[in-house]
Amino acid sequence: MADRSPAPTTLVDALTSALVKREAKSARRKLTVLPGTAVDFSSNDFLSLSTSPAFRNRYLSHLNSAPESFPFASGGSRLLDGNSAYAEELERFVAEFHDAPAALLFNSGYDANIGVLASIPQPGDLVLYDELVHASAREGMRLSRASARKMFSHSSPTSLKEVLSEEMKSDPWIWEGTRNVFIVIESLYSMDGDVAPIQDFIRVVDELLPRQNGYFIVDEAHATGVFGPRGAGVVQHIGVQDRMFIRVHTFGKALASHGAMVLCGPQTRDYLINYARSLIYTTALGFPFLASIRTAYELLSSGQTDSVGNPIFSPQPSLYLKLITLKQLRTRSQQLIQHLHQRLQALRVPQSVPFRVDHFATSPIFSLRTSRPRELASICQEAGYIIRAIMPPTVPRGSERVRVCLHSGNTETEIDGLVHVIQSWLDRSAISTGSKL
């Protein structure tokens, strides 16, 4: 009798098959390098600090001020040999800037969210989370010991109230205050660019949990440096920092650095040092990374991102590195945001082309909703404007879009050029479908 057992499959064959399936779904990810002449409308370098001489000069001064024998590498995890007086002073400096009792440094926002959410919720606790929170938050919740994790609709206080009320019906310990409830949100969402209704969420929690067993964990990754007093974030802008149990600020976006800080109380900080595995079992950031964070916060703290300051170079080689003077980095950013908002609102959109612009007030993130995001992104990239198509699973299926991020170093001319390309694409789409504007 013939042997009908399946042919042996090697591991590499299995991996290749998985990639082929992802390719067939148009979901395969690839690493790319930006062309040297490209105009950046994609990165999270919102303040263009990464190309700022003010940032670079201060950063190099920090590096050069270290004694020759001072180690640039940390040499180990913070609990072994990787801690330093410089790191602890940086934590105090950042905590003071954000009006927080204490701060704890992590290697990235991903590590911070995993460390917090995997270790803080206790057995029996309930975690409620916004449906659009970062993947790192979801991974942390998956690893947590919480008894239940429930999602509520994006930025919906009504949905939060409904979900929490339903959980309270089946678990009287929540009402009695002996069960902790964690509410996990972001202040500024990375894909839609909208700001969470934090004050409305607070009112819901105060109403349903009068015994104060509700704890907010808010990720301010995309708001850091952009929103709030001196770029301190949304939470400080609305003055509710005392109501947030934990705030996470990351430095790899507007602050042109690397790493993240968890802002919390001293007891929570001590607990994380003992239980957050993403802190305990990783090599600590070295001195160059700490000095970069210090540099960014010194610029924020001194108001140099809000006041007349040093000129910065446009990050666009297409402008021949033209020197532009920005009286106010954040004010300049807002001027450009309003300019792009007005230009996008004036687009002539064909009736047969699904296309919508989603933009939240003063946010540097714009969402161009279309059923053909890859086509639009590709055409813009061919014209020298780097924007990205955002596809599932990064966003829910049916919410595909092109994401546009503005930076203080962009110009009105660059914005007008991008909008011109988008309008040309819309016009060609109208011709191909025989649609009217």
C-alpha positions as CSV (number, residue, x, y, z in Angstrom):
1,M,0.0,0.0,0.0
2,A,1.4,3.4,-1.0
3,D,2.6,5.7,1.7
4,R,0.3,8.7,1.8
5,S,2.0,10.5,4.6
6,P,2.6,14.2,3.8
7,A,5.9,15.2,2.3
8,P,8.2,16.5,5.0
9,T,8.2,20.3,5.3
10,T,11.3,22.1,6.6
11,L,11.1,25.1,8.9
12,V,12.3,27.4,6.1
13,D,9.5,26.0,3.9
14,A,6.9,26.8,6.5
15,L,8.3,30.3,7.0
16,T,8.3,30.9,3.3
17,S,4.7,29.7,3.0
18,A,3.7,32.1,5.7
19,L,5.3,35.0,3.8
20,V,3.6,34.0,0.6
21,K,0.2,34.0,2.3
22,R,0.9,37.4,3.7
23,E,2.0,38.6,0.3
24,A,-1.3,37.3,-1.2
25,K,-3.2,39.4,1.3
26,S,-1.1,42.5,0.5
27,A,0.0,42.5,4.1
28,R,3.7,41.7,3.8
29,R,6.0,44.1,5.6
30,K,9.4,45.2,4.2
31,L,12.2,47.4,5.4
32,T,12.8,50.5,3.2
33,V,15.3,53.3,3.0
34,L,14.1,56.8,2.2
35,P,15.5,58.4,-0.9
36,G,17.9,61.2,0.0
37,T,15.7,63.8,-1.9
38,A,12.4,62.7,-0.3
39,V,10.2,65.1,1.6
40,D,9.2,63.6,4.9
41,F,5.5,63.6,5.6
42,S,5.7,60.2,7.4
43,S,8.0,60.2,10.4
44,N,7.1,61.1,14.0
45,D,9.8,63.8,14.2
46,F,7.1,66.3,14.8
47,L,9.3,69.2,16.0
48,S,12.2,68.4,13.5
49,L,14.5,68.2,16.5
50,S,16.5,65.5,14.9
51,T,17.9,68.0,12.4
52,S,18.1,71.0,14.7
53,P,21.5,72.6,15.3
54,A,20.3,73.7,18.8
55,F,19.6,70.1,19.7
56,R,22.8,68.7,18.1
57,N,25.1,71.3,19.6
58,R,23.7,70.8,23.1
59,Y,23.8,67.1,22.7
60,L,27.4,67.1,21.6
61,S,28.2,69.3,24.5
62,H,26.8,66.8,26.9
63,L,28.8,64.0,25.3
64,N,32.0,66.0,25.4
65,S,31.6,67.0,29.0
66,A,31.9,63.4,30.2
67,P,35.4,62.5,31.6
68,E,37.5,60.4,29.3
69,S,37.1,57.4,31.7
70,F,33.3,57.8,31.8
71,P,31.7,54.7,30.2
72,F,29.4,55.3,27.2
73,A,28.0,51.8,27.5
74,S,25.8,50.8,30.5
75,G,27.4,47.4,30.9
76,G,24.4,45.6,32.1
77,S,20.8,45.8,33.4
78,R,20.0,48.6,35.9
79,L,19.7,46.1,38.7
80,L,23.2,44.9,38.1
81,D,25.8,47.2,36.6
82,G,23.8,49.4,34.3
83,N,22.5,52.0,36.8
84,S,24.2,55.4,37.2
85,A,23.8,58.7,39.1
86,Y,23.2,60.3,35.7
87,A,20.2,58.0,35.0
88,E,18.6,58.6,38.4
89,E,19.1,62.4,38.1
90,L,17.5,62.3,34.6
91,E,14.5,60.5,36.1
92,R,14.1,63.2,38.8
93,F,14.5,65.9,36.1
94,V,11.8,64.4,33.9
95,A,9.5,63.7,36.8
96,E,9.7,67.3,37.9
97,F,9.0,68.6,34.4
98,H,5.9,66.4,34.2
99,D,4.7,67.2,37.7
100,A,5.0,63.6,38.7
101,P,6.1,62.1,42.1
102,A,8.6,59.8,40.4
103,A,9.7,58.4,37.1
104,L,11.3,55.1,35.9
105,L,13.3,54.8,32.7
106,F,12.6,52.1,30.2
107,N,14.5,51.3,26.9
108,S,11.4,52.0,24.8
109,G,7.7,52.7,24.9
110,Y,7.1,49.1,23.9
111,D,9.1,47.9,26.9
112,A,7.4,50.4,29.2
113,N,3.8,49.4,28.2
114,I,4.6,45.7,28.5
115,G,6.4,46.1,31.8
116,V,3.5,48.1,33.3
117,L,0.6,46.1,32.0
118,A,2.1,42.7,32.5
119,S,3.0,43.3,36.2
120,I,0.7,46.0,37.7
121,P,-2.8,44.4,37.4
122,Q,-3.3,41.9,40.1
123,P,-5.1,38.5,40.0
124,G,-8.9,39.2,39.9
125,D,-8.5,42.8,38.6
126,L,-10.3,44.2,35.5
127,V,-8.6,45.9,32.6
128,L,-10.7,48.1,30.3
129,Y,-9.0,49.4,27.2
130,D,-9.7,51.6,24.2
131,E,-10.0,49.6,21.0
132,L,-7.2,51.6,19.3
133,V,-4.5,51.4,22.0
134,H,-0.9,50.5,20.9
135,A,0.1,46.9,20.2
136,S,2.5,47.1,23.1
137,A,-0.4,47.8,25.5
138,R,-2.2,44.8,24.1
139,E,0.8,42.6,24.5
140,G,1.3,43.7,28.1
141,M,-2.4,43.0,28.9
142,R,-2.1,39.6,27.3
143,L,0.8,38.8,29.7
144,S,-1.0,40.2,32.8
145,R,-2.6,38.3,35.6
146,A,-5.8,40.3,35.4
147,S,-8.9,38.1,35.5
148,A,-10.7,40.0,32.7
149,R,-9.8,42.4,29.8
150,K,-12.6,44.2,28.1
151,M,-12.5,46.6,25.2
152,F,-14.6,49.7,24.8
153,S,-15.3,51.7,21.7
154,H,-12.6,54.2,20.6
155,S,-12.7,57.4,22.7
156,S,-16.3,56.7,23.8
157,P,-17.2,57.6,27.4
158,T,-20.6,56.1,26.7
159,S,-19.1,52.8,25.7
160,L,-16.7,52.8,28.7
161,K,-19.7,53.4,31.0
162,E,-21.7,50.5,29.4
163,V,-18.8,48.0,29.6
164,L,-17.9,48.9,33.1
165,S,-21.5,48.8,34.3
166,E,-22.0,45.4,32.7
167,E,-18.9,44.1,34.5
168,M,-20.1,45.5,37.8
169,K,-23.3,43.6,37.5
170,S,-21.5,40.3,37.5
171,D,-18.8,41.2,40.0
172,P,-20.0,43.1,43.1
173,W,-16.4,43.3,44.4
174,I,-15.8,46.1,41.8
175,W,-18.6,48.2,43.4
176,E,-17.3,47.4,46.8
177,G,-13.9,48.7,45.9
178,T,-12.0,45.5,46.6
179,R,-11.4,44.8,42.9
180,N,-9.1,47.1,40.9
181,V,-10.2,48.5,37.5
182,F,-7.6,49.8,35.1
183,I,-8.5,52.1,32.2
184,V,-5.9,52.0,29.5
185,I,-6.0,54.8,27.0
186,E,-3.7,57.0,24.9
187,S,-3.8,60.8,25.0
188,L,-3.1,61.3,21.2
189,Y,-3.8,58.4,18.9
190,S,-1.1,57.6,16.4
191,M,-3.3,56.6,13.4
192,D,-6.3,58.9,13.7
193,G,-4.5,61.7,15.3
194,D,-7.4,62.4,17.7
195,V,-7.2,63.4,21.4
196,A,-8.9,61.3,23.9
197,P,-11.8,62.8,26.0
198,I,-9.9,62.2,29.2
199,Q,-12.0,64.4,31.4
200,D,-15.2,62.6,30.3
201,F,-13.6,59.3,31.1
202,I,-12.7,60.6,34.6
203,R,-16.4,61.6,35.1
204,V,-17.5,58.1,34.2
205,V,-15.1,56.5,36.6
206,D,-16.0,58.9,39.4
207,E,-19.7,58.1,38.9
208,L,-19.4,54.3,38.8
209,L,-16.4,53.8,41.1
210,P,-16.9,56.2,44.1
211,R,-14.6,54.0,46.2
212,Q,-11.6,55.2,44.1
213,N,-10.6,51.7,42.8
214,G,-10.4,53.0,39.2
215,Y,-6.8,53.6,37.9
216,F,-5.9,55.3,34.6
217,I,-2.9,54.3,32.6
218,V,-2.4,56.7,29.7
219,D,0.2,56.5,26.9
220,E,1.4,60.0,25.9
221,A,3.8,58.8,23.2
222,H,2.6,61.0,20.4
223,A,1.7,64.0,22.6
224,T,5.1,64.3,24.2
225,G,6.7,67.5,23.0
226,V,3.7,68.5,20.9
227,F,0.8,69.2,23.3
228,G,0.5,70.9,26.7
229,P,2.7,73.4,28.5
230,R,6.2,73.3,27.0
231,G,5.3,70.1,25.3
232,A,4.5,68.3,28.6
233,G,1.5,66.4,27.1
234,V,-2.3,66.4,27.0
235,V,-2.7,65.3,30.6
236,Q,-0.9,68.4,31.9
237,H,-2.6,70.6,29.4
238,I,-6.0,69.8,31.0
239,G,-4.5,69.6,34.5
240,V,-5.5,66.1,35.5
241,Q,-2.0,64.6,36.2
242,D,-3.1,63.8,39.8
243,R,-5.8,61.6,38.4
244,M,-3.5,59.4,36.3
245,F,-2.1,56.4,38.0
246,I,0.6,56.0,35.4
247,R,1.7,58.1,32.4
248,V,4.0,56.8,29.7
249,H,6.1,59.3,27.8
250,T,8.3,58.1,25.0
251,F,11.3,59.9,23.4
252,G,11.6,58.4,20.0
253,K,9.1,60.7,18.3
254,A,9.0,64.5,18.8
255,L,12.1,64.4,21.2
256,A,14.5,62.8,18.6
257,S,15.8,60.4,21.2
258,H,15.3,56.8,22.4
259,G,13.6,55.3,25.5
260,A,10.6,56.0,27.6
261,M,9.6,57.1,31.1
262,V,6.9,55.7,33.3
263,L,5.6,58.5,35.6
264,C,4.0,57.1,38.7
265,G,4.2,57.2,42.5
266,P,7.3,56.1,44.4
267,Q,5.8,52.8,45.6
268,T,4.7,52.0,42.0
269,R,8.2,52.8,40.8
270,D,9.7,50.4,43.4
271,Y,7.2,47.7,42.5
272,L,8.1,48.0,38.8
273,I,11.8,47.7,39.6
274,N,11.0,44.4,41.3
275,Y,8.4,43.0,38.9
276,A,8.6,44.6,35.4
277,R,10.5,41.9,33.4
278,S,11.1,44.2,30.5
279,L,13.2,46.4,32.9
280,I,14.8,43.7,34.9
281,Y,16.1,41.5,32.1
282,T,17.5,44.0,29.6
283,T,20.7,46.0,29.3
284,A,20.1,49.5,30.4
285,L,20.4,52.5,28.0
286,G,24.0,53.8,27.7
287,F,25.2,57.4,28.4
288,P,24.7,58.6,24.8
289,F,21.0,57.8,24.9
290,L,20.6,59.3,28.4
291,A,22.3,62.5,27.2
292,S,20.0,62.7,24.2
293,I,16.9,62.5,26.5
294,R,18.5,65.1,28.8
295,T,19.1,67.4,25.8
296,A,15.5,67.2,24.6
297,Y,14.1,67.9,28.0
298,E,16.5,70.8,28.6
299,L,15.2,72.4,25.4
300,L,11.6,71.8,26.5
301,S,12.2,73.0,30.0
302,S,13.9,76.2,29.0
303,G,11.2,77.0,26.5
304,Q,13.4,76.9,23.5
305,T,10.8,75.0,21.6
306,D,8.3,77.7,22.4
307,S,10.3,80.8,22.0
308,V,12.7,82.5,19.7
309,G,15.6,80.2,19.3
310,N,18.3,78.8,17.1
311,P,17.5,78.2,13.5
312,I,17.0,74.7,12.3
313,F,17.8,73.1,8.9
314,S,15.0,71.8,6.8
315,P,15.4,68.0,6.8
316,Q,14.6,68.1,3.1
317,P,17.7,67.9,0.8
318,S,15.4,69.0,-2.1
319,L,15.4,72.5,-0.5
320,Y,19.3,72.4,-0.6
321,L,19.2,72.4,3.2
322,K,17.9,76.0,3.2
323,L,18.4,77.7,6.5
324,I,15.0,78.6,8.0
325,T,14.5,80.5,11.2
326,L,11.6,79.4,13.4
327,K,10.5,81.8,16.1
328,Q,8.5,79.1,17.7
329,L,8.9,75.5,16.9
330,R,5.5,74.5,18.1
331,T,3.8,77.7,16.9
332,R,5.4,77.0,13.5
333,S,4.1,73.5,13.6
334,Q,0.5,74.8,14.3
335,Q,0.8,77.2,11.3
336,L,1.7,74.4,9.0
337,I,-1.1,72.2,10.5
338,Q,-3.7,74.8,9.8
339,H,-2.3,75.3,6.3
340,L,-2.5,71.6,5.4
341,H,-6.0,71.4,7.0
342,Q,-7.3,74.2,4.8
343,R,-5.7,72.8,1.7
344,L,-7.1,69.3,2.2
345,Q,-10.6,70.7,3.0
346,A,-10.5,72.5,-0.4
347,L,-9.8,69.3,-2.4
348,R,-12.3,68.5,-5.2
349,V,-13.4,65.0,-4.4
350,P,-15.1,62.9,-7.2
351,Q,-18.4,61.4,-6.2
352,S,-17.3,57.9,-7.1
353,V,-14.0,58.0,-5.3
354,P,-14.2,57.0,-1.6
355,F,-12.1,59.6,0.1
356,R,-12.3,61.4,3.4
357,V,-9.9,63.6,5.5
358,D,-10.0,63.0,9.2
359,H,-8.1,65.5,11.3
360,F,-8.4,66.5,14.9
361,A,-8.0,70.3,15.5
362,T,-4.3,70.9,16.3
363,S,-2.9,67.4,15.8
364,P,0.1,67.0,13.5
365,I,-1.4,63.7,12.3
366,F,-3.8,63.6,9.3
367,S,-5.7,60.5,8.2
368,L,-6.7,60.3,4.5
369,R,-9.3,57.6,4.3
370,T,-9.5,55.8,1.0
371,S,-10.2,52.3,-0.3
372,R,-7.0,52.6,-2.4
373,P,-4.3,53.8,0.1
374,R,-1.4,51.9,-1.4
375,E,-2.1,53.5,-4.8
376,L,-2.3,57.0,-3.4
377,A,0.8,56.5,-1.2
378,S,2.8,55.1,-4.2
379,I,1.9,58.0,-6.4
380,C,2.9,60.5,-3.7
381,Q,6.2,58.6,-3.1
382,E,7.0,58.7,-6.8
383,A,6.6,62.4,-6.7
384,G,9.1,62.7,-3.9
385,Y,6.6,62.9,-0.9
386,I,7.0,60.2,1.7
387,I,3.6,59.2,3.1
388,R,2.6,55.7,4.2
389,A,-0.4,53.5,3.5
390,I,-1.7,52.0,6.8
391,M,-3.3,48.7,6.4
392,P,-4.7,45.9,8.7
393,P,-3.7,44.6,11.1
394,T,-2.2,47.9,12.1
395,V,-5.7,49.4,11.8
396,P,-9.0,47.6,11.8
397,R,-10.2,46.2,8.5
398,G,-12.3,48.8,6.6
399,S,-10.4,51.7,8.1
400,E,-7.4,51.6,5.7
401,R,-5.9,55.1,5.2
402,V,-2.9,57.1,4.2
403,R,-1.2,58.7,7.2
404,V,0.4,62.2,6.9
405,C,2.5,63.6,9.6
406,L,3.6,67.3,9.7
407,H,6.9,68.6,11.1
408,S,8.1,72.0,12.1
409,G,10.8,71.7,9.4
410,N,8.3,71.3,6.6
411,T,7.3,74.2,4.4
412,E,4.1,75.6,2.9
413,T,5.6,74.9,-0.6
414,E,6.1,71.2,0.3
415,I,2.6,71.0,1.6
416,D,1.2,72.6,-1.5
417,G,3.1,70.1,-3.6
418,L,1.8,67.2,-1.7
419,V,-1.8,68.4,-2.0
420,H,-1.3,69.0,-5.7
421,V,-0.3,65.3,-6.2
422,I,-3.4,64.2,-4.1
423,Q,-5.7,66.4,-6.2
424,S,-4.2,65.0,-9.5
425,W,-4.8,61.5,-8.2
426,L,-8.4,62.3,-7.4
427,D,-8.9,63.9,-10.9
428,R,-7.4,60.9,-12.6
429,S,-9.7,58.6,-10.5
430,A,-12.7,60.7,-11.6
431,I,-11.8,60.2,-15.3
432,S,-11.3,56.5,-14.9
433,T,-14.7,56.1,-13.3
434,G,-16.5,58.6,-15.4
435,S,-17.5,60.4,-12.3
436,K,-18.4,64.1,-11.8
437,L,-16.7,66.2,-9.2
